[in-house]
């Protein structure tokens, strides 16, 4: 295949256009939601005592109640 001057001109124009497009300034905005990875349980059988929780204690207004201490199983 013999390269003629018009083909060189087209190839050169495409090459210069590609380089100028690479140097263009752009702004990329990413929106999303970060979700924590769920925990995994290393045993197939486990019993977790969550204690008693009464609905009448939620109906009272006032300052936030203190939670319970962390219990490892």
C-alpha positions in Angstrom: 0.0 0.0 0.0 1.5 3.3 -1.1 1.0 6.3 1.2 0.0 9.4 -0.7 0.2 12.9 0.6 -3.6 13.1 1.4 -3.4 10.0 3.5 -0.4 11.5 5.4 -2.4 14.6 5.9 -5.4 12.7 7.3 -3.2 10.5 9.5 -1.4 13.6 10.9 -4.6 15.4 11.5 -6.1 12.5 13.4 -2.9 12.1 15.4 -2.7 15.8 16.4 -6.5 15.7 17.3 -6.0 12.7 19.6 -3.1 14.4 21.4 -5.1 17.6 21.9 -8.1 15.7 23.2 -5.9 13.9 25.7 -4.7 17.2 27.1 -8.2 18.7 27.7 -9.2 19.7 31.2 -12.2 17.9 32.5 -14.2 17.7 35.8 -15.6 14.4 36.9 -18.2 14.3 39.6 -19.0 11.0 41.3 -22.1 10.6 43.5 -22.9 7.6 45.5 -23.5 6.0 48.9 -20.9 4.4 51.1 -22.2 1.2 52.6 -20.3 -0.7 55.3 -19.5 -4.3 54.6 -21.7 -6.6 56.7 -20.2 -8.6 59.5 -19.7 -12.3 59.2 -20.3 -14.9 61.9 -17.6 -17.6 62.2 -19.9 -20.2 63.7 -23.0 -21.9 62.4 -24.8 -21.9 65.8 -24.8 -18.9 68.1 -27.3 -17.6 70.7 -27.2 -13.9 71.3 -29.2 -12.5 74.3 -30.4 -9.1 73.5 -32.1 -8.6 76.8 -35.6 -7.2 77.4 -36.8 -4.2 75.5 -40.2 -2.8 76.6 -42.2 -0.5 74.3 -43.5 1.7 77.2 -39.9 2.9 77.8 -39.9 4.4 74.3 -43.1 6.4 74.7 -41.5 8.8 77.3 -40.2 12.1 76.3 -36.9 13.4 77.6 -33.2 13.2 77.2 -31.8 10.2 75.4 -31.4 7.2 77.5 -28.0 5.5 78.0 -27.5 2.3 76.1 -26.2 -1.0 77.5 -22.5 -2.0 77.5 -21.1 -4.0 74.6 -21.2 -7.8 75.2 -18.8 -10.1 73.2 -19.9 -13.6 72.6 
